């Protein structure tokens, strides 16, 4: 784990904490996404970086993010260049009443 970890607060609302369909690591990842969203309003970390911080594989991170998105707890925005190649990603926390960012 060679990447510096951010020192922001993490939040897990009750609807996520007590969701029996979510894997425990999905709940932990949700907390990390909220912490990273404090600075920019969205999470900017790559799967590789998140995997490094938590000692899991990037594929596992991908699966956990997919689970959180499917449950409606996050929205994933893919950034593309003029040729439609993916250049980055933003992960937004979905809060009741918040507008959904464009994809």
CNS distance restraints for C-alpha pairs under 8 A (distance, minus, plus):
assign (resid   1 and name CA) (resid  52 and name CA) 5.42 0.50 0.50
assign (resid   1 and name CA) (resid  53 and name CA) 5.77 0.50 0.50
assign (resid   1 and name CA) (resid  55 and name CA) 7.62 0.50 0.50
assign (resid   2 and name CA) (resid  52 and name CA) 7.75 0.50 0.50
assign (resid   3 and name CA) (resid  49 and name CA) 7.39 0.50 0.50
assign (resid   3 and name CA) (resid  52 and name CA) 7.58 0.50 0.50
assign (resid   3 and name CA) (resid  53 and name CA) 7.22 0.50 0.50
assign (resid   5 and name CA) (resid  53 and name CA) 7.17 0.50 0.50
assign (resid   6 and name CA) (resid  35 and name CA) 7.96 0.50 0.50
assign (resid   6 and name CA) (resid  36 and name CA) 7.34 0.50 0.50
assign (resid   8 and name CA) (resid  35 and name CA) 5.21 0.50 0.50
assign (resid   8 and name CA) (resid  36 and name CA) 7.03 0.50 0.50
assign (resid   8 and name CA) (resid  38 and name CA) 7.15 0.50 0.50
assign (resid   9 and name CA) (resid  34 and name CA) 7.98 0.50 0.50
assign (resid   9 and name CA) (resid  35 and name CA) 5.34 0.50 0.50
assign (resid  10 and name CA) (resid  31 and name CA) 4.89 0.50 0.50
assign (resid  10 and name CA) (resid  32 and name CA) 5.99 0.50 0.50
assign (resid  10 and name CA) (resid  33 and name CA) 7.87 0.50 0.50
assign (resid  10 and name CA) (resid  34 and name CA) 5.68 0.50 0.50
assign (resid  10 and name CA) (resid  35 and name CA) 4.48 0.50 0.50
assign (resid  11 and name CA) (resid  31 and name CA) 5.23 0.50 0.50
assign (resid  11 and name CA) (resid  34 and name CA) 6.11 0.50 0.50
assign (resid  11 and name CA) (resid  35 and name CA) 7.08 0.50 0.50
assign (resid  12 and name CA) (resid  16 and name CA) 6.29 0.50 0.50
assign (resid  12 and name CA) (resid  17 and name CA) 6.11 0.50 0.50
assign (resid  12 and name CA) (resid  27 and name CA) 7.19 0.50 0.50
assign (resid  12 and name CA) (resid  30 and name CA) 6.93 0.50 0.50
assign (resid  12 and name CA) (resid  31 and name CA) 5.41 0.50 0.50
assign (resid  12 and name CA) (resid  34 and name CA) 7.94 0.50 0.50
assign (resid  13 and name CA) (resid  17 and name CA) 6.17 0.50 0.50
assign (resid  14 and name CA) (resid  18 and name CA) 5.85 0.50 0.50
assign (resid  15 and name CA) (resid  19 and name CA) 6.07 0.50 0.50
assign (resid  16 and name CA) (resid  22 and name CA) 7.76 0.50 0.50
assign (resid  16 and name CA) (resid  27 and name CA) 6.55 0.50 0.50
assign (resid  16 and name CA) (resid  73 and name CA) 7.67 0.50 0.50
assign (resid  17 and name CA) (resid  27 and name CA) 6.43 0.50 0.50
assign (resid  22 and name CA) (resid  26 and name CA) 6.16 0.50 0.50
assign (resid  22 and name CA) (resid  27 and name CA) 6.88 0.50 0.50
assign (resid  22 and name CA) (resid  67 and name CA) 7.31 0.50 0.50
assign (resid  22 and name CA) (resid  68 and name CA) 7.72 0.50 0.50
assign (resid  23 and name CA) (resid  27 and name CA) 6.80 0.50 0.50
assign (resid  23 and name CA) (resid  64 and name CA) 7.74 0.50 0.50
assign (resid  24 and name CA) (resid  28 and name CA) 6.54 0.50 0.50
assign (resid  25 and name CA) (resid  29 and name CA) 5.97 0.50 0.50
assign (resid  25 and name CA) (resid  64 and name CA) 7.30 0.50 0.50
assign (resid  26 and name CA) (resid  30 and name CA) 6.02 0.50 0.50
assign (resid  26 and name CA) (resid  64 and name CA) 5.10 0.50 0.50
assign (resid  26 and name CA) (resid  65 and name CA) 7.23 0.50 0.50
assign (resid  26 and name CA) (resid  67 and name CA) 7.43 0.50 0.50
assign (resid  26 and name CA) (resid  68 and name CA) 6.82 0.50 0.50
assign (resid  27 and name CA) (resid  31 and name CA) 6.41 0.50 0.50
assign (resid  28 and name CA) (resid  32 and name CA) 6.45 0.50 0.50
assign (resid  29 and name CA) (resid  33 and name CA) 6.17 0.50 0.50
assign (resid  29 and name CA) (resid  64 and name CA) 7.49 0.50 0.50
assign (resid  29 and name CA) (resid  65 and name CA) 7.90 0.50 0.50
assign (resid  30 and name CA) (resid  34 and name CA) 6.31 0.50 0.50
assign (resid  30 and name CA) (resid  68 and name CA) 7.54 0.50 0.50
assign (resid  31 and name CA) (resid  35 and name CA) 6.28 0.50 0.50
assign (resid  32 and name CA) (resid  36 and name CA) 6.17 0.50 0.50
assign (resid  33 and name CA) (resid  37 and name CA) 6.02 0.50 0.50
assign (resid  33 and name CA) (resid  42 and name CA) 7.77 0.50 0.50
assign (resid  33 and name CA) (resid  43 and name CA) 5.51 0.50 0.50
assign (resid  33 and name CA) (resid  91 and name CA) 7.42 0.50 0.50
assign (resid  33 and name CA) (resid  93 and name CA) 7.54 0.50 0.50
assign (resid  34 and name CA) (resid  38 and name CA) 6.59 0.50 0.50
assign (resid  34 and name CA) (resid  42 and name CA) 7.96 0.50 0.50
assign (resid  34 and name CA) (resid  43 and name CA) 7.34 0.50 0.50
assign (resid  34 and name CA) (resid  93 and name CA) 6.76 0.50 0.50
assign (resid  36 and name CA) (resid  40 and name CA) 7.61 0.50 0.50
assign (resid  36 and name CA) (resid  42 and name CA) 6.92 0.50 0.50
assign (resid  36 and name CA) (resid  43 and name CA) 5.05 0.50 0.50
assign (resid  36 and name CA) (resid  44 and name CA) 7.24 0.50 0.50
assign (resid  36 and name CA) (resid  45 and name CA) 7.78 0.50 0.50
assign (resid  37 and name CA) (resid  41 and name CA) 4.59 0.50 0.50
assign (resid  37 and name CA) (resid  42 and name CA) 4.15 0.50 0.50
assign (resid  37 and name CA) (resid  43 and name CA) 4.69 0.50 0.50
assign (resid  37 and name CA) (resid  44 and name CA) 7.81 0.50 0.50
assign (resid  37 and name CA) (resid  92 and name CA) 7.43 0.50 0.50
assign (resid  37 and name CA) (resid  93 and name CA) 7.75 0.50 0.50
assign (resid  38 and name CA) (resid  42 and name CA) 7.36 0.50 0.50
assign (resid  41 and name CA) (resid  92 and name CA) 7.33 0.50 0.50
assign (resid  42 and name CA) (resid  90 and name CA) 5.91 0.50 0.50
assign (resid  42 and name CA) (resid  91 and name CA) 5.44 0.50 0.50
assign (resid  42 and name CA) (resid  92 and name CA) 4.86 0.50 0.50
assign (resid  42 and name CA) (resid  93 and name CA) 7.14 0.50 0.50
assign (resid  43 and name CA) (resid  90 and name CA) 5.66 0.50 0.50
assign (resid  43 and name CA) (resid  91 and name CA) 4.89 0.50 0.50
assign (resid  43 and name CA) (resid  92 and name CA) 6.50 0.50 0.50
assign (resid  44 and name CA) (resid  89 and name CA) 6.51 0.50 0.50
assign (resid  44 and name CA) (resid  90 and name CA) 5.34 0.50 0.50
assign (resid  44 and name CA) (resid  91 and name CA) 6.75 0.50 0.50
assign (resid  45 and name CA) (resid  49 and name CA) 6.11 0.50 0.50
assign (resid  45 and name CA) (resid  50 and name CA) 6.48 0.50 0.50
assign (resid  46 and name CA) (resid  50 and name CA) 6.29 0.50 0.50
assign (resid  46 and name CA) (resid  89 and name CA) 7.64 0.50 0.50
assign (resid  47 and name CA) (resid  51 and name CA) 5.91 0.50 0.50
assign (resid  47 and name CA) (resid  58 and name CA) 5.08 0.50 0.50
assign (resid  47 and name CA) (resid  59 and name CA) 7.81 0.50 0.50
assign (resid  47 and name CA) (resid  61 and name CA) 5.82 0.50 0.50
assign (resid  47 and name CA) (resid  62 and name CA) 6.52 0.50 0.50
assign (resid  48 and name CA) (resid  52 and name CA) 6.10 0.50 0.50
assign (resid  48 and name CA) (resid  57 and name CA) 7.66 0.50 0.50
assign (resid  48 and name CA) (resid  58 and name CA) 5.23 0.50 0.50
assign (resid  49 and name CA) (resid  53 and name CA) 6.30 0.50 0.50
assign (resid  50 and name CA) (resid  54 and name CA) 6.35 0.50 0.50
assign (resid  50 and name CA) (resid  58 and name CA) 7.54 0.50 0.50
assign (resid  50 and name CA) (resid  61 and name CA) 7.05 0.50 0.50
assign (resid  51 and name CA) (resid  55 and name CA) 5.64 0.50 0.50
assign (resid  51 and name CA) (resid  56 and name CA) 4.84 0.50 0.50
assign (resid  51 and name CA) (resid  57 and name CA) 5.29 0.50 0.50
assign (resid  51 and name CA) (resid  58 and name CA) 5.19 0.50 0.50
assign (resid  51 and name CA) (resid  60 and name CA) 7.81 0.50 0.50
assign (resid  51 and name CA) (resid  61 and name CA) 6.23 0.50 0.50
assign (resid  52 and name CA) (resid  56 and name CA) 6.75 0.50 0.50
assign (resid  52 and name CA) (resid  57 and name CA) 7.72 0.50 0.50
assign (resid  56 and name CA) (resid  60 and name CA) 6.50 0.50 0.50
assign (resid  56 and name CA) (resid  61 and name CA) 7.29 0.50 0.50
assign (resid  57 and name CA) (resid  61 and name CA) 6.51 0.50 0.50
assign (resid  58 and name CA) (resid  62 and name CA) 6.15 0.50 0.50
assign (resid  59 and name CA) (resid  63 and name CA) 6.21 0.50 0.50
assign (resid  60 and name CA) (resid  64 and name CA) 6.17 0.50 0.50
assign (resid  61 and name CA) (resid  65 and name CA) 6.09 0.50 0.50
assign (resid  62 and name CA) (resid  66 and name CA) 6.13 0.50 0.50
assign (resid  63 and name CA) (resid  67 and name CA) 6.23 0.50 0.50
assign (resid  64 and name CA) (resid  68 and name CA) 6.27 0.50 0.50
assign (resid  65 and name CA) (resid  69 and name CA) 6.11 0.50 0.50
assign (resid  66 and name CA) (resid  70 and name CA) 6.01 0.50 0.50
assign (resid  67 and name CA) (resid  71 and name CA) 6.25 0.50 0.50
assign (resid  68 and name CA) (resid  72 and name CA) 6.39 0.50 0.50
assign (resid  68 and name CA) (resid  73 and name CA) 5.40 0.50 0.50
assign (resid  68 and name CA) (resid  74 and name CA) 5.95 0.50 0.50
assign (resid  69 and name CA) (resid  73 and name CA) 5.75 0.50 0.50
assign (resid  69 and name CA) (resid  74 and name CA) 4.88 0.50 0.50
assign (resid  69 and name CA) (resid  75 and name CA) 5.77 0.50 0.50
assign (resid  69 and name CA) (resid  76 and name CA) 7.14 0.50 0.50
assign (resid  72 and name CA) (resid  94 and name CA) 6.92 0.50 0.50
assign (resid  73 and name CA) (resid  93 and name CA) 6.35 0.50 0.50
assign (resid  73 and name CA) (resid  94 and name CA) 5.23 0.50 0.50
assign (resid  73 and name CA) (resid  95 and name CA) 7.54 0.50 0.50
assign (resid  74 and name CA) (resid  91 and name CA) 6.58 0.50 0.50
assign (resid  74 and name CA) (resid  92 and name CA) 5.50 0.50 0.50
assign (resid  74 and name CA) (resid  93 and name CA) 4.63 0.50 0.50
assign (resid  74 and name CA) (resid  94 and name CA) 4.97 0.50 0.50
assign (resid  75 and name CA) (resid  91 and name CA) 5.74 0.50 0.50
assign (resid  75 and name CA) (resid  92 and name CA) 5.10 0.50 0.50
assign (resid  75 and name CA) (resid  93 and name CA) 6.53 0.50 0.50
assign (resid  75 and name CA) (resid  94 and name CA) 6.53 0.50 0.50
assign (resid  75 and name CA) (resid 100 and name CA) 7.64 0.50 0.50
assign (resid  75 and name CA) (resid 101 and name CA) 7.90 0.50 0.50
assign (resid  76 and name CA) (resid  89 and name CA) 6.98 0.50 0.50
assign (resid  76 and name CA) (resid  90 and name CA) 5.91 0.50 0.50
assign (resid  76 and name CA) (resid  91 and name CA) 4.60 0.50 0.50
assign (resid  76 and name CA) (resid  92 and name CA) 6.37 0.50 0.50
assign (resid  76 and name CA) (resid 103 and name CA) 7.75 0.50 0.50
assign (resid  77 and name CA) (resid  89 and name CA) 5.63 0.50 0.50
assign (resid  77 and name CA) (resid  90 and name CA) 5.06 0.50 0.50
assign (resid  77 and name CA) (resid  91 and name CA) 6.19 0.50 0.50
assign (resid  77 and name CA) (resid  92 and name CA) 7.73 0.50 0.50
assign (resid  77 and name CA) (resid 101 and name CA) 7.80 0.50 0.50
assign (resid  77 and name CA) (resid 102 and name CA) 7.42 0.50 0.50
assign (resid  77 and name CA) (resid 103 and name CA) 5.14 0.50 0.50
assign (resid  78 and name CA) (resid  86 and name CA) 6.49 0.50 0.50
assign (resid  78 and name CA) (resid  87 and name CA) 7.68 0.50 0.50
assign (resid  78 and name CA) (resid  88 and name CA) 6.10 0.50 0.50
assign (resid  78 and name CA) (resid  89 and name CA) 4.56 0.50 0.50
assign (resid  78 and name CA) (resid  90 and name CA) 6.52 0.50 0.50
assign (resid  78 and name CA) (resid 103 and name CA) 6.80 0.50 0.50
assign (resid  79 and name CA) (resid  86 and name CA) 5.66 0.50 0.50
assign (resid  79 and name CA) (resid  87 and name CA) 5.46 0.50 0.50
assign (resid  79 and name CA) (resid  88 and name CA) 4.94 0.50 0.50
assign (resid  79 and name CA) (resid  89 and name CA) 5.50 0.50 0.50
assign (resid  79 and name CA) (resid  90 and name CA) 7.61 0.50 0.50
assign (resid  80 and name CA) (resid  84 and name CA) 5.04 0.50 0.50
assign (resid  80 and name CA) (resid  85 and name CA) 5.20 0.50 0.50
assign (resid  80 and name CA) (resid  86 and name CA) 4.40 0.50 0.50
assign (resid  80 and name CA) (resid  87 and name CA) 5.21 0.50 0.50
assign (resid  80 and name CA) (resid  88 and name CA) 7.08 0.50 0.50
assign (resid  81 and name CA) (resid  85 and name CA) 5.55 0.50 0.50
assign (resid  81 and name CA) (resid  86 and name CA) 6.63 0.50 0.50
assign (resid  81 and name CA) (resid  87 and name CA) 6.38 0.50 0.50
assign (resid  92 and name CA) (resid 101 and name CA) 7.76 0.50 0.50
assign (resid  94 and name CA) (resid  98 and name CA) 6.71 0.50 0.50
assign (resid  94 and name CA) (resid 100 and name CA) 7.29 0.50 0.50
